[in-house]
Amino acid sequence: MAKLKIFSFFSGSGFLDLGFETNGFDVEFVNEFHPAFMNAYKYSRAKMGLREPTYGYFNGDINVFLNERKKELFAWIADARKDGSLVGFIGGPPCPDFSVAGKQKGRDGDNGKLSLSYTNLIIQMKPDFFLFENVKGLYQTKKHREFYDAIKRRFRRAGYTLFDSIENALEYGVPQYRDRLFLIGFSTKVFGKKL
């Protein structure tokens, strides 16, 4: 039966994934670099009685899927689509390099480079839809906005219709005043040119 299947990157402790999962999406793969977050993620899923991701967990650098493990990820995506399901990527690359409170290293910072890695991964793997989450500084700071606009141009050239918005967690019932940038892309091959 066709489903909406998620491949999660920069998963942290899994709160974004849980939001998708409680709304009908299936988490099929989880990638997180930091072992403590990955352990918390696995522990929480077990405690909540949630099933294991079909393609498992990967505790490591996302860049391996642009290089030595590229074919493996392609194969998982193809397998996930066999039943007619749609595959989406979700992730929030680490944001300190774009944060107003950070050191403003932007795209050249160690964390900033991961935003480009995630962009490249989406363009190479061509999920049917994606979510790219980050701090509002990526959108509102002039020097970072140039990088953000360049990322959006690349996504459009790769065949995605885009929507972006800054949302505050407080407006959705979370007891925290926290603005976040959400960029969502839908493949025009799958969803058509007019959404």
Backbone as a printed PyTorch tensor [residue, N CA C, xyz], in Angstrom:
tensor([[[  0.8430,  -1.1960,   0.0000],
         [  0.0000,   0.0000,   0.0000],
         [  0.8800,   1.2470,   0.0000]],

        [[  0.5510,   2.2080,  -0.8340],
         [  1.3410,   3.4240,  -0.9500],
         [  1.2800,   4.2430,   0.3380]],

        [[  2.4440,   4.7620,   0.7240],
         [  2.5590,   5.5540,   1.9480],
         [  3.4380,   6.7630,   1.6910]],

        [[  3.5810,   7.5910,   2.7040],
         [  4.5180,   8.7050,   2.6850],
         [  5.6770,   8.2920,   3.5760]],

        [[  6.8320,   8.0630,   2.9750],
         [  7.9760,   7.5160,   3.6900],
         [  9.0650,   8.5660,   3.8670]],

        [[  9.6090,   8.6120,   5.0770],
         [ 10.5720,   9.6430,   5.4450],
         [ 11.9630,   9.0650,   5.6420]],

        [[ 12.9370,   9.7530,   5.0590],
         [ 14.3540,   9.5210,   5.3310],
         [ 14.8140,  10.7540,   6.1030]],

        [[ 15.2190,  10.5560,   7.3310],
         [ 15.5180,  11.6650,   8.2390],
         [ 17.0270,  11.8720,   8.3830]],

        [[ 17.4530,  13.1200,   8.2280],
         [ 18.8680,  13.4800,   8.3690],
         [ 19.0000,  14.5600,   9.4380]],

        [[ 20.1470,  14.5640,  10.1270],
         [ 20.3460,  15.4980,  11.2520],
         [ 19.1820,  15.3270,  12.2380]],

        [[ 18.8880,  14.1020,  12.5850],
         [ 17.6630,  13.7590,  13.3040],
         [ 17.6100,  14.2000,  14.7510]],

        [[ 18.7600,  14.4760,  15.3580],
         [ 18.7540,  14.8590,  16.7590],
         [ 18.1300,  13.7630,  17.6020]],

        [[ 17.2770,  14.1570,  18.5300],
         [ 16.5820,  13.1780,  19.3730],
         [ 15.2520,  12.7310,  18.7740]],

        [[ 14.9250,  13.2280,  17.5870],
         [ 13.7770,  12.7170,  16.8520],
         [ 12.4740,  13.4810,  16.9650]],

        [[ 12.5080,  14.7100,  17.4580],
         [ 11.2580,  15.4470,  17.6370],
         [ 10.5950,  15.8010,  16.3100]],

        [[ 11.3730,  16.2210,  15.3190],
         [ 10.8020,  16.5280,  14.0030],
         [ 10.2050,  15.2590,  13.3950]],

        [[ 10.9350,  14.1580,  13.5140],
         [ 10.4600,  12.8780,  12.9820],
         [  9.1470,  12.4750,  13.6410]],

        [[  9.0710,  12.6470,  14.9500],
         [  7.8700,  12.2790,  15.6860],
         [  6.6640,  13.0880,  15.2080]],

        [[  6.8890,  14.3670,  14.9140],
         [  5.8120,  15.1920,  14.3770],
         [  5.2790,  14.6480,  13.0640]],

        [[  6.1770,  14.2250,  12.1910],
         [  5.7530,  13.6360,  10.9280],
         [  5.0450,  12.2960,  11.1750]],

        [[  5.6380,  11.4930,  12.0290],
         [  5.1110,  10.1500,  12.2630],
         [  3.7140,  10.1760,  12.8760]],

        [[  3.4700,  11.1000,  13.7810],
         [  2.1420,  11.1820,  14.3960],
         [  1.1070,  11.7660,  13.4410]],

        [[  1.5590,  12.1660,  12.2520],
         [  0.6420,  12.6920,  11.2340],
         [  0.6010,  11.8130,   9.9870]],

        [[  0.9240,  10.5280,  10.1680],
         [  0.7130,   9.5680,   9.0840],
         [  1.9000,   9.2230,   8.2130]],

        [[  3.0640,   9.7930,   8.4730],
         [  4.2620,   9.4700,   7.7020],
         [  4.9820,   8.3000,   8.3740]],

        [[  5.7230,   7.5260,   7.5890],
         [  6.5150,   6.4200,   8.1270],
         [  7.9920,   6.7770,   8.0830]],

        [[  8.6590,   6.7340,   9.2270],
         [ 10.1060,   6.9860,   9.2840],
         [ 10.8200,   5.7000,   8.8800]],

        [[ 11.5540,   5.7600,   7.7720],
         [ 12.1980,   4.5690,   7.2130],
         [ 13.7080,   4.5250,   7.4160]],

        [[ 14.3180,   5.6990,   7.6400],
         [ 15.7750,   5.7580,   7.8190],
         [ 16.0940,   6.9640,   8.6810]],

        [[ 17.0760,   6.7990,   9.5770],
         [ 17.4550,   7.8610,  10.5050],
         [ 18.9650,   8.0520,  10.4880]],

        [[ 19.3960,   9.2920,  10.3060],
         [ 20.8170,   9.6480,  10.3280],
         [ 21.0550,  10.7420,  11.3560]],

        [[ 21.9700,  10.4870,  12.2880],
         [ 22.3760,  11.4830,  13.2840],
         [ 23.8540,  11.2800,  13.5910]],

        [[ 24.5840,  12.3720,  13.6290],
         [ 26.0350,  12.3220,  13.8310],
         [ 26.4330,  12.0800,  15.2880]],

        [[ 25.7450,  12.7040,  16.2150],
         [ 26.1440,  12.6460,  17.6230],
         [ 25.5720,  11.4100,  18.3210]],

        [[ 26.4360,  10.5730,  18.8770],
         [ 25.9730,   9.3290,  19.5220],
         [ 24.9510,   9.5540,  20.6350]],

        [[ 25.1100,  10.5880,  21.4440],
         [ 24.1680,  10.8150,  22.5520],
         [ 22.7580,  11.0660,  22.0240]],

        [[ 22.6430,  11.8530,  20.9610],
         [ 21.3260,  12.1010,  20.3680],
         [ 20.7530,  10.8260,  19.7530]],

        [[ 21.6070,  10.0620,  19.0710],
         [ 21.1480,   8.8180,  18.4560],
         [ 20.6590,   7.8370,  19.5220]],

        [[ 21.3920,   7.7460,  20.6180],
         [ 20.9710,   6.8500,  21.7070],
         [ 19.6350,   7.2850,  22.2900]],

        [[ 19.4570,   8.6030,  22.4790],
         [ 18.1820,   9.1160,  22.9890],
         [ 17.0540,   8.8220,  22.0100]],

        [[ 17.3440,   8.9770,  20.7180],
         [ 16.3430,   8.7060,  19.6800],
         [ 15.8790,   7.2520,  19.7520]],

        [[ 16.8450,   6.3350,  19.7660],
         [ 16.5050,   4.9030,  19.7970],
         [ 15.7520,   4.5350,  21.0780]],

        [[ 16.2050,   5.0610,  22.1880],
         [ 15.5680,   4.7760,  23.4760],
         [ 14.1140,   5.2560,  23.4780]],

        [[ 13.8960,   6.4800,  22.9840],
         [ 12.5480,   7.0530,  22.9560],
         [ 11.6140,   6.2510,  22.0680]],

        [[ 12.0850,   5.8410,  20.8930],
         [ 11.2450,   5.0410,  19.9900],
         [ 10.8360,   3.7380,  20.6620]],

        [[ 11.7980,   3.1030,  21.3210],
         [ 11.4940,   1.8400,  22.0040],
         [ 10.4670,   2.0550,  23.1120]],

        [[ 10.6430,   3.1250,  23.8900],
         [  9.7190,   3.4150,  24.9940],
         [  8.2990,   3.7240,  24.4920]],

        [[  8.2070,   4.3610,  23.3260],
         [  6.8970,   4.7020,  22.7700],
         [  6.2920,   3.5690,  21.9540]],

        [[  7.0380,   2.4860,  21.7910],
         [  6.5410,   1.3460,  21.0290],
         [  6.4910,   1.5870,  19.5300]],

        [[  7.3340,   2.4760,  19.0320],
         [  7.3810,   2.7540,  17.5950],
         [  8.2980,   1.7470,  16.9030]],

        [[  7.9300,   1.3720,  15.6980],
         [  8.7110,   0.3650,  14.9840],
         [ 10.0810,   0.9000,  14.5730]],

        [[ 10.9970,  -0.0210,  14.3530],
         [ 12.3320,   0.3320,  13.8900],
         [ 12.2570,   0.8200,  12.4400]],

        [[ 13.0680,   1.8040,  12.0730],
         [ 13.1030,   2.2390,  10.6650],
         [ 13.5460,   1.0770,   9.7630]],

        [[ 12.8770,   0.9000,   8.6530],
         [ 13.1540,  -0.2060,   7.7330],
         [ 14.6210,  -0.2830,   7.3330]],

        [[ 15.2330,   0.8620,   7.0510],
         [ 16.6210,   0.8700,   6.5850],
         [ 17.5840,   1.2330,   7.7070]],

        [[ 17.0820,   1.2460,   8.9190],
         [ 17.9120,   1.3610,  10.1020],
         [ 18.3620,   2.7600,  10.4670]],

        [[ 19.3640,   2.7600,  11.3190],
         [ 19.9600,   3.9820,  11.8580],
         [ 21.3950,   4.0870,  11.3440]],

        [[ 21.8200,   5.3140,  11.0780],
         [ 23.2260,   5.5370,  10.7440],
         [ 23.7520,   6.6610,  11.6240]],

        [[ 24.6910,   6.3220,  12.4870],
         [ 25.3070,   7.2830,  13.3920],
         [ 26.6260,   7.7350,  12.7670]],

        [[ 26.5660,   8.7730,  11.9130],
         [ 27.7610,   9.2300,  11.2260],
         [ 27.4880,  10.4290,  10.3400]],

        [[ 28.4900,  10.8030,   9.5820],
         [ 28.4950,  11.9810,   8.7300],
         [ 27.6270,  11.7710,   7.4910]],

        [[ 26.7440,  12.7000,   7.2240],
         [ 25.8600,  12.6520,   6.0530],
         [ 26.6400,  12.5510,   4.7410]],

        [[ 27.8530,  13.0730,   4.7270],
         [ 28.6350,  13.1100,   3.4890],
         [ 28.9760,  11.7350,   2.9410]],

        [[ 28.9120,  10.6900,   3.7460],
         [ 29.1870,   9.3430,   3.2120],
         [ 28.1430,   8.9550,   2.1680]],

        [[ 26.9460,   9.5400,   2.2490],
         [ 25.8970,   9.2130,   1.2820],
         [ 26.0350,  10.0040,  -0.0190]],

        [[ 26.9850,  10.9330,  -0.0350],
         [ 27.3370,  11.6170,  -1.2840],
         [ 28.5120,  10.9230,  -1.9530]],

        [[ 29.1210,   9.9890,  -1.2410],
         [ 30.3300,   9.3300,  -1.7400],
         [ 30.2250,   7.8150,  -1.6400]],

        [[ 30.9120,   7.2200,  -0.6590],
         [ 31.0490,   5.7690,  -0.6200],
         [ 29.7540,   4.9850,  -0.3830]],

        [[ 28.7370,   5.5930,   0.2040],
         [ 27.4890,   4.8660,   0.4390],
         [ 26.3440,   5.4010,  -0.4310]],

        [[ 26.6870,   6.0930,  -1.4930],
         [ 25.6820,   6.6780,  -2.3850],
         [ 24.7740,   5.6100,  -3.0030]],

        [[ 25.3690,   4.5340,  -3.5110],
         [ 24.5750,   3.4870,  -4.1660],
         [ 23.6190,   2.8120,  -3.1840]],

        [[ 24.0720,   2.6680,  -1.9600],
         [ 23.2400,   2.0540,  -0.9310],
         [ 21.9860,   2.8930,  -0.6620]],

        [[ 22.1460,   4.2040,  -0.5440],
         [ 21.0010,   5.0810,  -0.3130],
         [ 20.0700,   5.0910,  -1.5210]],

        [[ 20.6280,   5.1270,  -2.7380],
         [ 19.8040,   5.0410,  -3.9490],
         [ 18.9390,   3.7800,  -3.9180]],

        [[ 19.5600,   2.6590,  -3.5250],
         [ 18.8500,   1.3740,  -3.4930],
         [ 17.7190,   1.3950,  -2.4720]],

        [[ 17.9570,   1.9790,  -1.3110],
         [ 16.9100,   2.0630,  -0.2910],
         [ 15.7320,   2.8950,  -0.7880]],

        [[ 16.0270,   4.0080,  -1.4370],
         [ 14.9640,   4.8770,  -1.9500],
         [ 14.1460,   4.1400,  -3.0060]],

        [[ 14.8360,   3.4490,  -3.9180],
         [ 14.1330,   2.6800,  -4.9550],
         [ 13.2660,   1.6030,  -4.3210]],

        [[ 13.7740,   0.9250,  -3.3070],
         [ 13.0150,  -0.1120,  -2.6150],
         [ 11.7900,   0.4840,  -1.9260]],

        [[ 11.9500,   1.6470,  -1.3050],
         [ 10.8390,   2.2980,  -0.5980],
         [  9.7200,   2.7030,  -1.5570]],

        [[ 10.0710,   2.9620,  -2.8100],
         [  9.0780,   3.3930,  -3.8000],
         [  8.3790,   2.2300,  -4.5060]],

        [[  8.8350,   1.0100,  -4.2990],
         [  8.3150,  -0.1370,  -5.0460],
         [  6.8070,  -0.3060,  -4.9220]],

        [[  6.2520,   0.0590,  -3.7870],
         [  4.8110,  -0.1000,  -3.5730],
         [  4.0200,   1.1480,  -3.9660]],

        [[  4.6810,   2.0730,  -4.6650],
         [  4.0140,   3.3030,  -5.0960],
         [  4.0770,   4.4270,  -4.0830]],

        [[  4.8160,   4.2070,  -2.9940],
         [  4.9370,   5.2260,  -1.9500],
         [  5.7740,   6.4130,  -2.4250]],

        [[  5.5700,   7.5470,  -1.7770],
         [  6.3720,   8.7370,  -2.0180],
         [  7.4370,   8.8170,  -0.9340]],

        [[  8.6270,   9.2390,  -1.3270],
         [  9.7560,   9.3420,  -0.3990],
         [ 10.1020,  10.8070,  -0.1740]],

        [[ 10.2250,  11.1680,   1.0940],
         [ 10.6190,  12.5250,   1.4500],
         [ 11.8360,  12.5380,   2.3410]],

        [[ 12.6520,  13.5710,   2.2010],
         [ 13.7900,  13.8040,   3.0910],
         [ 13.3860,  14.9230,   4.0530]],

        [[ 13.7120,  14.7520,   5.3260],
         [ 13.5220,  15.8420,   6.2750],
         [ 14.8200,  16.0430,   7.0430]],

        [[ 15.1270,  17.2860,   7.3620],
         [ 16.3340,  17.5250,   8.1330],
         [ 16.5690,  18.9930,   8.4110]],

        [[ 17.2650,  19.2090,   9.4980],
         [ 17.6720,  20.5540,   9.8980],
         [ 19.1660,  20.5630,  10.1360]],

        [[ 19.9560,  20.8710,   9.1060],
         [ 21.4150,  20.9040,   9.2930],
         [ 21.7930,  21.8180,  10.4590]],

        [[ 22.8520,  21.4910,  11.1840],
         [ 23.2660,  22.3290,  12.3260],
         [ 23.3720,  23.7970,  11.9160]],

        [[ 22.8770,  24.6740,  12.7930],
         [ 22.6730,  26.0660,  12.3950],
         [ 23.5330,  27.1250,  13.0780]],

        [[ 24.4700,  26.7930,  13.9810],
         [ 25.2000,  27.8720,  14.6710],
         [ 25.9010,  28.8660,  13.7440]],

        [[ 26.3360,  28.4270,  12.5730],
         [ 27.0550,  29.3290,  11.6720],
         [ 26.1540,  30.3690,  11.0140]],

        [[ 24.8400,  30.1850,  11.1020],
         [ 23.8910,  31.1480,  10.5440],
         [ 23.1240,  31.8960,  11.6290]],

        [[ 23.2830,  31.4740,  12.8670],
         [ 22.5460,  32.0670,  13.9700],
         [ 23.0210,  33.4850,  14.2710]],

        [[ 22.0750,  34.3530,  14.5880],
         [ 22.4020,  35.7290,  14.9530],
         [ 23.3040,  35.7420,  16.1910]],

        [[ 23.1210,  34.7670,  17.0710],
         [ 23.9190,  34.6830,  18.2970],
         [ 25.2530,  33.9540,  18.0840]],

        [[ 25.4670,  33.4070,  16.8820],
         [ 26.6780,  32.6400,  16.6000],
         [ 27.8230,  33.4970,  16.1010]],

        [[ 28.8470,  32.8390,  15.5660],
         [ 30.0420,  33.5380,  15.0940],
         [ 29.9440,  33.9960,  13.6450]],

        [[ 28.7950,  33.7300,  13.0150],
         [ 28.5150,  34.2260,  11.6580],
         [ 29.4880,  33.6970,  10.5990]],

        [[ 29.9390,  32.4620,  10.7370],
         [ 30.8370,  31.8800,   9.7320],
         [ 30.1020,  31.5010,   8.4560]],

        [[ 28.7880,  31.3650,   8.5480],
         [ 27.9790,  31.1010,   7.3670],
         [ 28.3260,  29.8050,   6.6640]],

        [[ 28.2440,  29.8480,   5.3560],
         [ 28.4550,  28.6570,   4.5290],
         [ 29.8500,  28.0720,   4.6660]],

        [[ 30.8180,  28.8650,   5.1300],
         [ 32.1950,  28.3830,   5.2490],
         [ 32.5040,  27.7410,   6.5900]],

        [[ 31.6160,  27.8820,   7.5490],
         [ 31.8100,  27.2490,   8.8510],
         [ 31.5970,  25.7440,   8.7510]],

        [[ 32.1180,  25.0100,   9.7130],
         [ 31.9760,  23.5470,   9.6980],
         [ 30.5130,  23.1360,   9.6530]],

        [[ 29.6640,  23.8220,  10.4240],
         [ 28.2400,  23.5070,  10.4110],
         [ 27.5650,  24.0360,   9.1490]],

        [[ 27.9680,  25.2080,   8.7060],
         [ 27.3900,  25.7880,   7.4970],
         [ 27.5960,  24.9130,   6.2740]],

        [[ 28.7380,  24.2440,   6.2060],
         [ 29.0200,  23.3450,   5.0800],
         [ 28.0270,  22.1900,   5.0120]],

        [[ 27.4760,  21.8210,   6.1640],
         [ 26.5160,  20.7110,   6.1810],
         [ 25.1950,  21.0820,   5.5060]],

        [[ 24.8610,  22.3710,   5.4770],
         [ 23.6730,  22.8030,   4.7400],
         [ 23.8490,  22.5360,   3.2530]],

        [[ 25.0570,  22.7660,   2.7670],
         [ 25.3490,  22.4850,   1.3630],
         [ 25.3530,  20.9710,   1.1120]],

        [[ 25.8760,  20.2110,   2.0610],
         [ 25.8580,  18.7420,   1.9220],
         [ 24.4290,  18.2270,   1.8090]],

        [[ 23.5470,  18.7420,   2.6630],
         [ 22.1490,  18.3150,   2.6310],
         [ 21.4970,  18.7120,   1.3000]],

        [[ 21.7880,  19.9150,   0.8380],
         [ 21.2870,  20.3640,  -0.4600],
         [ 21.7510,  19.4240,  -1.5640]],

        [[ 23.0460,  19.1160,  -1.5760],
         [ 23.5970,  18.2200,  -2.5980],
         [ 22.9580,  16.8380,  -2.5420]],

        [[ 22.7180,  16.3540,  -1.3300],
         [ 22.1090,  15.0320,  -1.1670],
         [ 20.6970,  15.0110,  -1.7520]],

        [[ 19.9300,  16.0470,  -1.4700],
         [ 18.5700,  16.1320,  -2.0210],
         [ 18.6190,  16.1620,  -3.5460]],

        [[ 19.4930,  16.9720,  -4.1030],
         [ 19.5760,  17.1040,  -5.5630],
         [ 20.0260,  15.7930,  -6.2010]],

        [[ 20.9670,  15.0920,  -5.5840],
         [ 21.4370,  13.8190,  -6.1480],
         [ 20.4140,  12.6990,  -6.0210]],

        [[ 19.7710,  12.6130,  -4.8630],
         [ 18.8740,  11.4810,  -4.5970],
         [ 17.4460,  11.6950,  -5.0880]],

        [[ 17.0750,  12.9410,  -5.3320],
         [ 15.7780,  13.2980,  -5.8980],
         [ 14.5750,  12.7160,  -5.1430]],

        [[ 14.4590,  13.0130,  -3.8400],
         [ 13.2400,  12.5960,  -3.1480],
         [ 12.0300,  13.3110,  -3.7490]],

        [[ 10.8510,  12.7650,  -3.5030],
         [  9.6340,  13.3480,  -4.0580],
         [  9.2800,  14.6720,  -3.3910]],

        [[  9.7090,  14.8250,  -2.1430],
         [  9.5020,  16.0730,  -1.4150],
         [ 10.5850,  16.1650,  -0.3420]],

        [[ 10.7830,  17.3670,   0.1790],
         [ 11.7720,  17.5240,   1.2450],
         [ 11.4010,  18.6800,   2.1600]],

        [[ 11.9910,  18.6340,   3.3490],
         [ 11.9090,  19.7260,   4.3180],
         [ 13.3350,  20.0730,   4.7370]],

        [[ 13.6570,  21.3550,   4.6730],
         [ 14.9540,  21.8810,   5.0890],
         [ 14.6540,  22.9080,   6.1750]],

        [[ 15.0670,  22.6100,   7.4100],
         [ 14.7720,  23.4940,   8.5440],
         [ 16.0610,  24.1340,   9.0430]],

        [[ 15.9790,  25.4210,   9.4250],
         [ 17.1630,  26.1030,   9.9310],
         [ 16.7360,  27.3430,  10.7220]],

        [[ 17.7150,  28.0900,  11.2060],
         [ 17.4340,  29.3220,  11.9500],
         [ 17.0390,  30.4390,  10.9880]],

        [[ 16.3150,  31.4260,  11.5200],
         [ 15.8610,  32.5240,  10.6620],
         [ 17.0220,  33.3730,  10.1520]],

        [[ 18.1920,  33.3020,  10.7990],
         [ 19.3550,  34.0580,  10.3480],
         [ 19.7960,  33.6900,   8.9410]],

        [[ 19.5190,  32.4620,   8.5160],
         [ 19.8520,  32.0410,   7.1530],
         [ 19.0380,  32.8400,   6.1380]],

        [[ 17.8580,  33.2530,   6.5410],
         [ 16.9520,  34.0000,   5.6740],
         [ 17.0700,  35.5070,   5.8630]],

        [[ 17.2610,  35.9430,   7.1070],
         [ 17.1620,  37.3720,   7.4100],
         [ 18.4940,  38.1200,   7.4400]],

        [[ 19.6100,  37.4230,   7.5060],
         [ 20.9160,  38.0850,   7.5290],
         [ 21.4160,  38.2140,   6.0930]],

        [[ 21.7920,  39.4080,   5.6780],
         [ 22.1120,  39.6750,   4.2710],
         [ 23.1470,  38.7120,   3.6980]],

        [[ 24.2720,  38.5190,   4.4020],
         [ 25.3190,  37.6750,   3.8170],
         [ 24.9080,  36.2120,   3.7470]],

        [[ 24.0580,  35.7720,   4.6760],
         [ 23.5810,  34.3940,   4.6340],
         [ 22.4410,  34.2390,   3.6350]],

        [[ 21.6840,  35.2970,   3.4280],
         [ 20.5560,  35.2550,   2.4920],
         [ 21.0340,  34.9590,   1.0650]],

        [[ 22.2010,  35.4620,   0.7040],
         [ 22.7450,  35.1760,  -0.6300],
         [ 22.9630,  33.6740,  -0.8060]],

        [[ 23.4870,  33.0260,   0.2380],
         [ 23.6980,  31.5840,   0.2140],
         [ 22.3580,  30.8560,   0.1380]],

        [[ 21.4060,  31.2970,   0.9450],
         [ 20.0750,  30.6860,   0.9580],
         [ 19.4000,  30.8110,  -0.4070]],

        [[ 19.4770,  31.9900,  -1.0050],
         [ 18.8760,  32.1820,  -2.3260],
         [ 19.5510,  31.3060,  -3.3800]],

        [[ 20.8670,  31.1100,  -3.2580],
         [ 21.5920,  30.2340,  -4.1890],
         [ 21.1340,  28.7820,  -4.0370]],

        [[ 20.9060,  28.3490,  -2.8020],
         [ 20.3900,  27.0020,  -2.5470],
         [ 19.0190,  26.8420,  -3.2070]],

        [[ 18.1600,  27.8440,  -3.0430],
         [ 16.8300,  27.7720,  -3.6330],
         [ 16.8890,  27.7090,  -5.1660]],

        [[ 17.7930,  28.4700,  -5.7550],
         [ 17.9370,  28.4080,  -7.2160],
         [ 18.3270,  26.9990,  -7.6580]],

        [[ 19.2300,  26.3830,  -6.9220],
         [ 19.6600,  25.0190,  -7.2570],
         [ 18.4970,  24.0380,  -7.1500]],

        [[ 17.6840,  24.1810,  -6.1160],
         [ 16.5300,  23.2890,  -5.9610],
         [ 15.5420,  23.4820,  -7.1150]],

        [[ 15.3100,  24.7240,  -7.4920],
         [ 14.3830,  24.9750,  -8.6050],
         [ 14.9130,  24.3700,  -9.9040]],

        [[ 16.2140,  24.5400, -10.1580],
         [ 16.8170,  23.9470, -11.3640],
         [ 16.7320,  22.4220, -11.3340]],

        [[ 16.7330,  21.8450, -10.1400],
         [ 16.6440,  20.3890,  -9.9920],
         [ 15.2070,  19.8850, -10.0950]],

        [[ 14.2530,  20.8040, -10.2750],
         [ 12.8760,  20.3960, -10.5120],
         [ 11.9620,  20.4060,  -9.3130]],

        [[ 12.2040,  21.3140,  -8.3750],
         [ 11.3550,  21.4110,  -7.1900],
         [ 10.5890,  22.7290,  -7.1680]],

        [[  9.3330,  22.6470,  -6.7880],
         [  8.5450,  23.8250,  -6.4560],
         [  8.7570,  24.0730,  -4.9750]],

        [[  9.0250,  25.3190,  -4.5950],
         [  9.4320,  25.6240,  -3.2260],
         [  8.4420,  26.5240,  -2.5010]],

        [[  8.3820,  26.3080,  -1.1970],
         [  7.6210,  27.1610,  -0.2890],
         [  8.4900,  27.3760,   0.9400]],

        [[  8.5930,  28.6160,   1.4090],
         [  9.3470,  28.8290,   2.6480],
         [  8.6040,  29.7950,   3.5570]],

        [[  8.8860,  29.6390,   4.8390],
         [  8.2010,  30.4530,   5.8340],
         [  8.9810,  30.4090,   7.1410]],

        [[  8.9200,  31.5160,   7.8830],
         [  9.4750,  31.5200,   9.2340],
         [  8.3090,  31.3110,  10.1870]],

        [[  8.4290,  30.3070,  11.0190],
         [  7.3690,  29.9440,  11.9580],
         [  7.9260,  29.9830,  13.3750]],

        [[  7.0610,  30.3210,  14.3260],
         [  7.4530,  30.3400,  15.7300],
         [  6.7760,  29.1840,  16.4530]],

        [[  7.5780,  28.4190,  17.1860],
         [  7.0620,  27.2440,  17.8910],
         [  5.9120,  27.5900,  18.8220]],

        [[  5.9370,  28.7760,  19.4080],
         [  4.8980,  29.2050,  20.3450],
         [  3.5110,  29.2170,  19.6910]],

        [[  3.4890,  29.5380,  18.3900],
         [  2.2170,  29.5950,  17.6650],
         [  1.5840,  28.2250,  17.4490]],

        [[  2.3490,  27.1650,  17.7240],
         [  1.8620,  25.7990,  17.5370],
         [  1.7310,  25.0520,  18.8610]],

        [[  1.6540,  25.8070,  19.9490],
         [  1.4130,  25.2020,  21.2480],
         [  2.6390,  24.7190,  21.9970]],

        [[  3.8310,  25.0050,  21.4740],
         [  5.0700,  24.6190,  22.1630],
         [  5.4530,  25.7670,  23.0990]],

        [[  5.7070,  25.4850,  24.3700],
         [  6.0050,  26.5660,  25.3200],
         [  7.4240,  27.1100,  25.1700]],

        [[  7.7200,  27.6100,  23.9770],
         [  9.0540,  28.1450,  23.6930],
         [  8.9390,  29.1690,  22.5690]],

        [[  9.5030,  30.3580,  22.7870],
         [  9.5120,  31.3740,  21.7380],
         [ 10.7280,  31.1080,  20.8680]],

        [[ 10.5020,  30.4560,  19.7240],
         [ 11.6170,  30.0020,  18.8880],
         [ 11.2300,  30.0830,  17.4180]],

        [[ 11.8540,  31.0090,  16.6930],
         [ 11.6070,  31.1450,  15.2590],
         [ 12.4760,  30.1470,  14.4930]],

        [[ 11.8760,  29.5590,  13.4680],
         [ 12.6070,  28.6470,  12.6070],
         [ 12.1870,  28.8680,  11.1600]],

        [[ 13.1540,  28.7060,  10.2640],
         [ 12.9150,  28.7890,   8.8260],
         [ 12.6090,  27.3880,   8.3020]],

        [[ 11.5290,  27.2750,   7.5530],
         [ 11.1650,  26.0120,   6.9240],
         [ 11.1170,  26.2170,   5.4170]],

        [[ 11.9050,  25.4340,   4.7080],
         [ 11.8850,  25.4140,   3.2430],
         [ 11.3800,  24.0340,   2.8430]],

        [[ 10.2970,  24.0140,   2.0830],
         [  9.6780,  22.7570,   1.6550],
         [  9.7200,  22.7090,   0.1380]],

        [[ 10.1000,  21.5540,  -0.3960],
         [ 10.1600,  21.3760,  -1.8390],
         [  9.3560,  20.1700,  -2.2880]],

        [[  8.6620,  20.3230,  -3.4170],
         [  7.8940,  19.2370,  -4.0150],
         [  8.3920,  19.0280,  -5.4430]],

        [[  8.6710,  17.7950,  -5.7980],
         [  9.1460,  17.4860,  -7.1410],
         [  8.0620,  17.7830,  -8.1660]],

        [[  8.3960,  18.5820,  -9.1640],
         [  7.4170,  18.8860, -10.2060],
         [  7.1200,  17.6570, -11.0550]],

        [[  8.0280,  16.6830, -11.1060],
         [  7.7790,  15.4450, -11.8540],
         [  6.6790,  14.6300, -11.2030]],

        [[  6.5750,  14.7130,  -9.8910],
         [  5.5980,  13.9290,  -9.1400],
         [  4.2990,  14.6920,  -8.9430]],

        [[  4.4190,  15.9610,  -8.5380],
         [  3.2620,  16.7380,  -8.1370],
         [  2.7550,  17.6860,  -9.2250]],

        [[  3.4720,  17.8120, -10.3190],
         [  3.0780,  18.7320, -11.3690],
         [  3.6800,  20.1120, -11.1250]],

        [[  3.5940,  20.9750, -12.1190],
         [  4.2390,  22.2820, -12.0270],
         [  3.4270,  23.2660, -11.2010]],

        [[  2.1400,  23.0700, -11.0800],
         [  1.3230,  24.0100, -10.3110],
         [  0.8040,  23.3050,  -9.0770]],

        [[  1.2480,  23.7610,  -7.9440],
         [  0.8030,  23.1830,  -6.6740],
         [ -0.1270,  24.1450,  -5.9730]]])
